[in-house]
C-alpha cells in the first residue's frame, strides 16, 4: 500500500511540474537569445569624424616692415608660412571690433610656438584650433568634421589690405604712416554708392515726377470742344452760266 501511494505522488508530480519546468527553460533560452533593446538600438549610430583631406600645418607667422615712397610711410606685410597648403581659406574684416580674421580649412598649428607680434596698427593676434562640420548646412548628411585654424588680428584701425596667395605662403600687406596727421589716407573707408548711379537714379526720379505732373494737369484741365470751321466747298461741281444770243 505504501508503494502504491508513493507511485501516485510521483506520477502527480511528473504530470504537474514537468511541463512547468520545460516551459520555464524555454523562456530562459529566449531571454538569452534576444539582445537588450537599448543596446541594440545604439548599433550603427556611433560616428567617427573623418577628415578626407590631408592637413596643412602652420609653421609660423612673420610680420615685416619696409619704407614706402612717401616720408614716414611704411609697407607692412604679414606672412603665413605653411607646410603644404590649406584646402581653402577665408578672411573677414570686422570694423566694429577692429579685427581682421583669417580662417584656414584643413589646417593645424605646428608644434613650435608662434608668439604674438606687434606692428602698428597690428596690436596682437590669437590662434585658435577648432573643428568644423562641412556638412552642417546640408540636411540629411552625416557630420564630417575638418580641422580649421583661425587667426584673429587685433587692430587699432582698419588699413586697406591686399592679400597674396603663393604656393606655401599666404600673405597680406598694407601701407601705414608714422605721421598721425596722414593716417586718414591709409584707413580703409566704407564703400558708398557710386556718384554716377546716384545721378542716374535722381534724374530718373525727376523725369517720373514730370510725367506724373503732366498727366495730373491734363486730368484737371480737360480740353474744350473744338471750334467749328467753315465747310469746305472745293469738291462741289462748278456750273458755268448759259448765255442766250
C-alpha positions in Angstrom: 0.0 0.0 0.0 2.8 2.4 0.7 4.3 1.6 -2.6 1.1 2.5 -4.4 0.7 5.7 -2.5 4.3 6.7 -3.3 3.8 5.9 -7.0 0.7 8.1 -7.1 2.6 11.0 -5.6 5.5 10.6 -8.1 3.1 10.4 -11.1 1.2 13.5 -10.0 4.5 15.4 -9.6 5.6 14.5 -13.1 2.2 15.5 -14.5 2.1 18.9 -12.8 5.7 20.1 -12.5 7.4 18.6 -15.6 5.6 20.8 -18.1 6.2 23.9 -15.9 9.9 23.2 -15.8 10.1 22.7 -19.5 8.2 26.0 -20.2 10.5 27.9 -17.8 13.5 26.5 -19.6 12.3 27.7 -22.9 11.6 31.3 -21.6 15.1 31.3 -20.2 16.6 30.4 -23.6 14.6 33.2 -25.3 15.9 35.7 -22.8 19.5 34.7 -23.6 18.9 34.9 -27.4 17.1 38.3 -27.6 19.5 41.2 -27.1 18.8 44.1 -24.8 16.7 46.8 -26.7 18.7 49.8 -25.5 22.0 48.2 -26.6 20.8 47.0 -30.0 19.4 50.5 -30.8 22.8 52.0 -30.5 24.3 49.8 -33.2 25.2 51.9 -36.3 24.7 55.3 -34.6 28.3 55.7 -33.5 30.1 58.0 -35.8 33.8 58.6 -36.1 34.7 62.0 -37.7 36.5 61.6 -41.0 38.9 64.1 -42.5 39.4 63.1 -46.0 41.9 65.9 -46.9 45.4 65.9 -45.6 46.0 68.8 -43.2 48.4 71.7 -43.9 50.5 72.9 -41.0 51.0 76.5 -40.0 54.7 76.7 -39.1 54.9 80.4 -38.3 53.6 84.0 -38.8 56.1 86.7 -39.7 55.5 90.4 -39.9 57.9 92.7 -41.7 58.1 96.4 -42.4 59.9 98.3 -45.1 59.9 102.0 -46.1 57.4 103.3 -48.6 57.7 106.0 -51.2 56.5 108.9 -49.1 58.0 110.3 -46.0 57.0 108.3 -42.9 55.3 105.7 -45.0 55.8 102.0 -44.2 54.7 98.9 -46.1 53.6 96.2 -43.6 53.5 92.6 -44.7 52.2 89.6 -42.7 53.3 86.1 -43.9 51.5 82.9 -43.0 54.1 80.1 -43.5 52.7 76.7 -44.2 53.9 73.2 -44.7 51.7 72.1 -47.6 48.7 74.3 -48.3 45.2 74.8 -46.8 42.4 73.4 -48.9 40.7 76.8 -48.7 40.8 80.0 -46.6 38.6 82.9 -45.9 39.3 86.4 -44.4 36.9 88.9 -42.9 37.2 92.5 -41.7 35.1 93.3 -38.6 35.0 97.1 -38.5 33.1 97.5 -35.2 35.7 95.3 -33.3 38.7 96.5 -35.3 39.6 92.9 -36.1 40.9 91.0 -39.2 40.1 87.3 -39.1 41.7 84.6 -41.3 40.2 81.1 -41.3 42.3 78.2 -42.9 40.5 75.0 -43.6 42.1 71.5 -43.2 44.9 73.2 -41.3 46.6 72.6 -38.0 49.1 74.5 -35.9 52.7 73.3 -35.8 54.4 72.0 -32.7 56.6 75.1 -32.4 55.2 78.1 -30.6 54.1 81.1 -32.6 54.4 84.2 -30.4 52.2 87.2 -30.9 53.8 90.2 -32.6 53.1 93.9 -32.8 53.5 96.3 -35.7 51.2 99.4 -35.8 48.3 99.2 -36.4 48.6 95.5 -35.6 48.5 95.3 -31.8 48.4 91.5 -31.4 46.9 88.2 -32.7 45.5 85.0 -31.4 45.5 81.5 -32.9 42.5 79.2 -32.3 42.4 75.5 -33.4 38.8 74.1 -33.9 36.7 71.6 -35.7 34.0 72.4 -38.3 31.3 70.2 -39.8 31.4 70.7 -43.6 28.0 69.0 -43.9 26.3 71.2 -41.4 24.3 73.2 -44.0 23.2 70.1 -45.9 20.2 68.4 -44.3 20.3 64.6 -44.1 24.1 64.1 -44.4 26.2 62.7 -41.6 28.6 65.1 -39.9 32.1 65.4 -41.4 34.5 67.3 -39.2 37.5 69.0 -40.6 40.3 70.9 -38.8 40.2 74.7 -39.1 42.8 77.2 -37.9 41.5 80.7 -37.0 43.9 83.7 -36.7 42.5 86.9 -35.3 44.4 90.2 -35.6 43.5 93.0 -33.1 44.0 96.4 -34.8 44.0 100.0 -33.7 42.5 100.9 -37.1 41.5 99.1 -40.3 44.0 99.5 -43.1 43.5 98.9 -46.8 44.8 95.4 -47.1 45.9 93.3 -50.2 46.0 89.5 -50.0 48.6 87.5 -51.9 48.4 83.7 -52.4 51.6 81.7 -53.3 52.4 78.0 -53.1 53.0 77.6 -49.4 52.8 81.3 -48.3 49.7 83.3 -47.9 50.3 87.0 -47.0 48.5 90.3 -46.7 50.1 93.7 -46.9 49.1 97.4 -46.4 50.6 100.8 -46.2 50.8 102.8 -43.0 52.3 106.0 -41.8 54.1 107.0 -38.7 52.7 110.5 -39.1 49.3 110.7 -37.2 48.1 113.5 -39.4 48.3 111.3 -42.5 46.7 108.2 -41.1 43.3 109.1 -42.6 44.8 108.5 -46.0 45.6 104.8 -45.2 42.5 103.8 -43.2 40.0 101.7 -45.2 36.8 103.6 -45.9 33.4 102.0 -46.0 32.1 101.6 -49.5 29.4 104.1 -50.6 27.1 104.3 -53.5 28.7 105.3 -56.8 28.0 109.0 -57.8 27.1 108.1 -61.3 24.5 105.7 -60.0 23.1 108.3 -57.7 22.9 110.8 -60.6 21.0 108.4 -62.8 18.6 107.5 -60.1 18.0 111.2 -59.3 17.5 112.0 -63.0 15.0 109.1 -63.4 13.1 110.4 -60.4 12.8 113.9 -61.8 11.6 112.5 -65.1 8.9 110.4 -63.5 7.8 113.4 -61.4 7.5 115.5 -64.5 5.4 112.9 -66.4 3.2 112.4 -63.4 2.6 116.2 -63.1 1.7 116.5 -66.8 -0.8 113.6 -66.5 -2.4 115.2 -63.4 -2.6 118.6 -65.2 -4.3 117.0 -68.2 -6.8 115.3 -66.0 -7.7 118.5 -64.1 -7.9 120.6 -67.3 -9.7 118.5 -70.0 -9.7 120.0 -73.5 -12.8 122.1 -74.6 -14.9 121.5 -77.7 -13.1 122.1 -81.0 -14.1 125.4 -82.8 -16.4 125.0 -85.8 -14.7 125.6 -89.2 -16.5 126.7 -92.4 -17.5 123.9 -94.7 -15.1 123.1 -97.5 -16.9 123.6 -100.9 -13.9 122.9 -103.1 -15.2 119.4 -104.0 -18.6 120.6 -105.2 -19.3 120.8 -109.1 -18.8 124.1 -110.7 -21.7 125.3 -113.0 -21.0 127.8 -115.9 -23.9 130.2 -116.6 -25.6 129.6 -120.0 -25.8 132.7 -122.4 -28.6 133.1 -124.9 -28.0 135.1 -128.0 
